[in-house]
Amino acid sequence: MAKYAVIRLNSRQYKVSEKEEILVGLTSDEKPEAETLLLVDEDKVSVGKPTLKDAKIKFKVVSAMEKGEKVNIVKFKAKSRYRRKMGFRPQETRLLVEKIA
């Protein structure tokens, strides 16, 4: 079993492990801070209530801004010939998890 953690960053939760890249919503921080909710190291499990104070996750910003996959939005009203189609590509930040301590 490997070492991994569950973190909260920008009001969303992610399961991360060392040397893994994750895509998160656009952040302007050079060094984003995440709250650690759960830490698993081999057979040892630490659960935060609600967070772990001593667990630290070190990130490196790989790409400050990139576009994600396209999200299509369709509006439709029955019996009135109303149809609208719109889409956008959300901006995301790619982070590399360097170390879980």
MDAnalysis code that builds the backbone (N, CA, C; Angstrom):
import MDAnalysis as mda
import numpy as np

u = mda.Universe.empty(303, n_residues=101, atom_resindex=np.repeat(np.arange(101), 3), trajectory=True)
u.add_TopologyAttr("name", ["N", "CA", "C"] * 101)
u.add_TopologyAttr("resid", np.arange(1, 102))
u.add_TopologyAttr("resname", ["MET", "ALA", "LYS", "TYR", "ALA", "VAL", "ILE", "ARG", "LEU", "ASN", "SER", "ARG", "GLN", "TYR", "LYS", "VAL", "SER", "GLU", "LYS", "GLU", "GLU", "ILE", "LEU", "VAL", "GLY", "LEU", "THR", "SER", "ASP", "GLU", "LYS", "PRO", "GLU", "ALA", "GLU", "THR", "LEU", "LEU", "LEU", "VAL", "ASP", "GLU", "ASP", "LYS", "VAL", "SER", "VAL", "GLY", "LYS", "PRO", "THR", "LEU", "LYS", "ASP", "ALA", "LYS", "ILE", "LYS", "PHE", "LYS", "VAL", "VAL", "SER", "ALA", "MET", "GLU", "LYS", "GLY", "GLU", "LYS", "VAL", "ASN", "ILE", "VAL", "LYS", "PHE", "LYS", "ALA", "LYS", "SER", "ARG", "TYR", "ARG", "ARG", "LYS", "MET", "GLY", "PHE", "ARG", "PRO", "GLN", "GLU", "THR", "ARG", "LEU", "LEU", "VAL", "GLU", "LYS", "ILE", "ALA"])
u.atoms.positions = np.array([
    [0.845, -1.172, 0.000],
    [0.000, 0.000, 0.000],
    [0.892, 1.238, 0.000],
    [0.589, 2.192, -0.818],
    [1.425, 3.375, -0.975],
    [1.012, 4.480, -0.015],
    [1.794, 5.553, -0.049],
    [1.519, 6.707, 0.785],
    [0.656, 7.680, -0.007],
    [-0.491, 8.060, 0.553],
    [-1.368, 9.020, -0.111],
    [-2.105, 9.837, 0.930],
    [-2.747, 10.905, 0.445],
    [-3.475, 11.798, 1.336],
    [-4.725, 12.304, 0.631],
    [-5.705, 12.706, 1.432],
    [-6.888, 13.382, 0.919],
    [-6.796, 14.811, 1.413],
    [-6.832, 15.760, 0.466],
    [-6.651, 17.162, 0.812],
    [-7.858, 17.980, 0.367],
    [-7.984, 19.169, 0.951],
    [-9.002, 20.123, 0.519],
    [-8.263, 21.358, 0.020],
    [-8.544, 21.714, -1.251],
    [-7.906, 22.860, -1.887],
    [-8.965, 23.576, -2.711],
    [-9.177, 24.853, -2.456],
    [-10.204, 25.641, -3.145],
    [-11.595, 25.032, -2.983],
    [-11.930, 24.578, -1.795],
    [-13.245, 24.018, -1.457],
    [-13.556, 22.712, -2.180],
    [-12.554, 22.030, -2.718],
    [-12.739, 20.728, -3.335],
    [-11.752, 19.747, -2.727],
    [-12.129, 18.479, -2.758],
    [-11.270, 17.444, -2.176],
    [-10.598, 16.637, -3.279],
    [-9.310, 16.275, -3.038],
    [-8.523, 15.512, -4.000],
    [-7.756, 14.426, -3.259],
    [-7.619, 13.276, -3.902],
    [-6.765, 12.216, -3.384],
    [-5.442, 12.326, -4.121],
    [-4.348, 12.540, -3.377],
    [-3.045, 12.770, -3.993],
    [-2.018, 11.808, -3.428],
    [-1.009, 11.522, -4.239],
    [0.154, 10.764, -3.793],
    [1.395, 11.477, -4.304],
    [2.560, 11.093, -3.811],
    [3.792, 11.766, -4.192],
    [4.101, 11.556, -5.672],
    [4.717, 12.574, -6.283],
    [5.115, 12.574, -7.699],
    [3.922, 12.451, -8.642],
    [2.772, 12.963, -8.240],
    [1.564, 12.898, -9.056],
    [1.140, 14.315, -9.416],
    [0.654, 14.494, -10.646],
    [0.149, 15.780, -11.079],
    [-1.370, 15.790, -10.960],
    [-1.906, 16.922, -10.477],
    [-3.353, 17.058, -10.368],
    [-3.777, 18.361, -11.026],
    [-4.994, 18.378, -11.528],
    [-5.594, 19.580, -12.088],
    [-6.582, 20.148, -11.081],
    [-6.404, 21.414, -10.727],
    [-7.317, 22.076, -9.801],
    [-7.853, 23.326, -10.477],
    [-8.879, 23.914, -9.907],
    [-9.404, 25.168, -10.437],
    [-8.332, 26.240, -10.387],
    [-8.488, 27.267, -11.171],
    [-7.478, 28.312, -11.306],
    [-7.133, 28.925, -9.953],
    [-5.843, 28.916, -9.611],
    [-5.367, 29.542, -8.377],
    [-4.312, 30.565, -8.737],
    [-4.298, 31.673, -8.026],
    [-3.315, 32.719, -8.287],
    [-2.097, 32.579, -7.374],
    [-2.130, 31.610, -6.468],
    [-1.038, 31.434, -5.512],
    [0.152, 30.744, -6.165],
    [1.347, 31.239, -5.850],
    [2.562, 30.561, -6.306],
    [2.802, 29.295, -5.479],
    [2.458, 29.366, -4.187],
    [2.585, 28.215, -3.303],
    [1.238, 27.969, -2.644],
    [0.374, 27.157, -3.270],
    [-0.955, 26.925, -2.692],
    [-0.870, 26.110, -1.401],
    [-1.712, 26.469, -0.455],
    [-1.781, 25.761, 0.819],
    [-3.031, 24.883, 0.830],
    [-2.860, 23.637, 1.214],
    [-3.974, 22.700, 1.252],
    [-4.162, 22.197, 2.676],
    [-5.402, 21.924, 3.032],
    [-5.708, 21.314, 4.331],
    [-5.708, 19.805, 4.147],
    [-5.024, 19.088, 5.012],
    [-4.957, 17.634, 4.927],
    [-6.065, 17.039, 5.785],
    [-6.909, 16.231, 5.157],
    [-8.035, 15.624, 5.856],
    [-7.742, 14.195, 6.288],
    [-6.941, 13.478, 5.476],
    [-6.634, 12.074, 5.738],
    [-5.230, 11.792, 5.245],
    [-4.469, 11.007, 5.999],
    [-3.116, 10.630, 5.606],
    [-2.938, 9.138, 5.825],
    [-2.537, 8.429, 4.763],
    [-2.303, 6.987, 4.843],
    [-0.858, 6.723, 4.476],
    [-0.111, 6.074, 5.395],
    [1.287, 5.727, 5.165],
    [1.447, 4.248, 5.489],
    [1.475, 3.423, 4.428],
    [1.506, 1.961, 4.533],
    [0.297, 1.489, 5.349],
    [0.485, 1.017, 6.590],
    [-0.622, 0.519, 7.402],
    [-1.120, 1.557, 8.415],
    [-0.442, 2.686, 8.491],
    [-0.791, 3.716, 9.468],
    [-1.748, 4.723, 8.845],
    [-2.922, 4.897, 9.455],
    [-3.944, 5.806, 8.944],
    [-4.191, 6.906, 9.973],
    [-4.134, 8.173, 9.514],
    [-4.413, 9.317, 10.383],
    [-5.602, 10.066, 9.805],
    [-6.622, 10.249, 10.628],
    [-7.834, 10.938, 10.198],
    [-7.932, 12.241, 10.970],
    [-8.158, 13.334, 10.258],
    [-8.274, 14.632, 10.889],
    [-9.672, 14.884, 11.419],
    [-9.751, 15.733, 12.436],
    [-11.050, 16.082, 13.013],
    [-11.139, 17.586, 13.132],
    [-11.400, 18.367, 12.145],
    [-11.620, 18.018, 10.746],
    [-10.342, 17.940, 9.925],
    [-9.232, 18.568, 10.370],
    [-7.992, 18.517, 9.594],
    [-6.837, 18.042, 10.458],
    [-5.769, 17.620, 9.776],
    [-4.534, 17.243, 10.457],
    [-3.617, 18.455, 10.496],
    [-3.178, 18.846, 11.660],
    [-2.342, 20.042, 11.798],
    [-0.889, 19.770, 11.427],
    [-0.367, 18.576, 11.718],
    [1.057, 18.300, 11.516],
    [1.396, 17.784, 10.119],
    [0.424, 17.421, 9.321],
    [0.677, 16.901, 7.977],
    [0.784, 18.060, 6.986],
    [1.848, 18.046, 6.185],
    [2.080, 19.097, 5.202],
    [2.239, 18.476, 3.819],
    [1.672, 19.133, 2.830],
    [1.776, 18.712, 1.438],
    [2.527, 19.813, 0.697],
    [3.600, 19.434, -0.015],
    [4.396, 20.412, -0.750],
    [4.072, 20.302, -2.235],
    [3.680, 21.437, -2.838],
    [3.296, 21.484, -4.249],
    [4.311, 22.278, -5.050],
    [4.323, 21.992, -6.350],
    [5.071, 22.801, -7.311],
    [4.112, 23.099, -8.454],
    [4.025, 24.363, -8.859],
    [3.135, 24.754, -9.950],
    [3.806, 24.406, -11.272],
    [3.216, 23.460, -12.007],
    [3.751, 23.042, -13.300],
    [3.261, 23.991, -14.379],
    [1.970, 24.247, -14.381],
    [1.355, 25.145, -15.361],
    [0.383, 26.047, -14.615],
    [0.635, 27.355, -14.662],
    [-0.192, 28.284, -13.896],
    [-1.603, 28.395, -14.463],
    [-1.730, 28.339, -15.805],
    [-3.047, 28.445, -16.393],
    [-3.109, 27.625, -17.670],
    [-4.056, 26.701, -17.717],
    [-4.320, 25.948, -18.936],
    [-5.821, 25.716, -19.018],
    [-6.281, 25.420, -20.219],
    [-7.710, 25.225, -20.420],
    [-8.065, 23.764, -20.261],
    [-9.190, 23.509, -19.608],
    [-9.673, 22.155, -19.405],
    [-10.525, 21.701, -20.575],
    [-11.198, 20.578, -20.405],
    [-12.075, 20.064, -21.441],
    [-13.314, 20.943, -21.568],
    [-13.874, 20.976, -22.761],
    [-15.015, 21.832, -23.033],
    [-16.259, 21.323, -22.298],
    [-17.004, 22.263, -21.720],
    [-18.262, 21.980, -21.048],
    [-19.367, 22.591, -21.903],
    [-20.305, 21.768, -22.341],
    [-21.413, 22.240, -23.159],
    [-22.638, 22.496, -22.290],
    [-23.300, 23.618, -22.565],
    [-24.503, 24.002, -21.836],
    [-25.625, 24.148, -22.852],
    [-26.748, 23.500, -22.599],
    [-27.893, 23.558, -23.507],
    [-29.109, 24.032, -22.728],
    [-29.779, 25.074, -23.246],
    [-31.033, 25.561, -22.673],
    [-32.153, 25.178, -23.632],
    [-33.260, 24.718, -23.086],
    [-34.369, 24.259, -23.923],
    [-35.676, 24.519, -23.194],
    [-36.627, 25.092, -23.905],
    [-37.980, 25.268, -23.367],
    [-38.948, 24.602, -24.333],
    [-39.749, 23.724, -23.806],
    [-40.676, 22.964, -24.639],
    [-41.770, 23.855, -25.217],
    [-42.198, 23.506, -26.399],
    [-43.350, 24.117, -27.080],
    [-43.178, 25.593, -27.418],
    [-41.987, 26.124, -27.350],
    [-41.823, 27.545, -27.665],
    [-40.679, 27.790, -28.646],
    [-40.111, 26.735, -29.197],
    [-39.004, 26.811, -30.152],
    [-37.793, 27.560, -29.596],
    [-37.558, 27.427, -28.311],
    [-36.425, 28.092, -27.669],
    [-35.327, 27.076, -27.427],
    [-34.187, 27.257, -28.091],
    [-33.030, 26.384, -27.911],
    [-31.775, 27.241, -27.945],
    [-30.899, 27.083, -26.975],
    [-29.636, 27.801, -26.948],
    [-28.533, 26.813, -26.585],
    [-27.438, 26.885, -27.319],
    [-26.293, 26.028, -27.020],
    [-25.084, 26.932, -26.809],
    [-24.402, 26.695, -25.697],
    [-23.239, 27.500, -25.361],
    [-22.218, 26.592, -24.701],
    [-20.960, 26.914, -24.813],
    [-19.925, 26.112, -24.172],
    [-18.774, 26.986, -23.721],
    [-17.967, 26.430, -22.839],
    [-16.771, 27.131, -22.386],
    [-15.737, 26.109, -21.933],
    [-14.499, 26.554, -21.846],
    [-13.420, 25.714, -21.353],
    [-12.894, 26.337, -20.062],
    [-13.047, 25.656, -18.923],
    [-12.622, 26.242, -17.653],
    [-11.106, 26.357, -17.563],
    [-10.637, 27.379, -16.862],
    [-9.208, 27.562, -16.658],
    [-8.779, 26.788, -15.421],
    [-7.654, 26.082, -15.544],
    [-7.188, 25.212, -14.475],
    [-5.700, 25.420, -14.235],
    [-5.251, 24.985, -13.072],
    [-3.838, 25.019, -12.705],
    [-3.369, 23.589, -12.507],
    [-2.216, 23.246, -13.069],
    [-1.645, 21.909, -12.915],
    [-0.580, 21.967, -11.815],
    [-0.759, 21.113, -10.794],
    [0.160, 21.072, -9.654],
    [0.848, 19.717, -9.587],
    [2.107, 19.722, -9.170],
    [2.865, 18.494, -8.929],
    [3.022, 18.342, -7.424],
    [2.636, 17.198, -6.892],
    [2.784, 16.923, -5.467],
    [4.207, 16.404, -5.262],
    [5.043, 17.251, -4.654],
    [6.449, 16.890, -4.452],
    [6.646, 15.981, -3.259],
    [6.026, 16.338, -2.126],
    [6.273, 15.580, -0.900],
    [5.065, 15.622, 0.015],
    [4.813, 14.498, 0.649],
    [3.796, 14.389, 1.691],
    [4.517, 14.111, 2.988],
    [4.387, 15.024, 3.937],
    [5.109, 14.865, 5.203],
    [4.150, 14.986, 6.371],
])
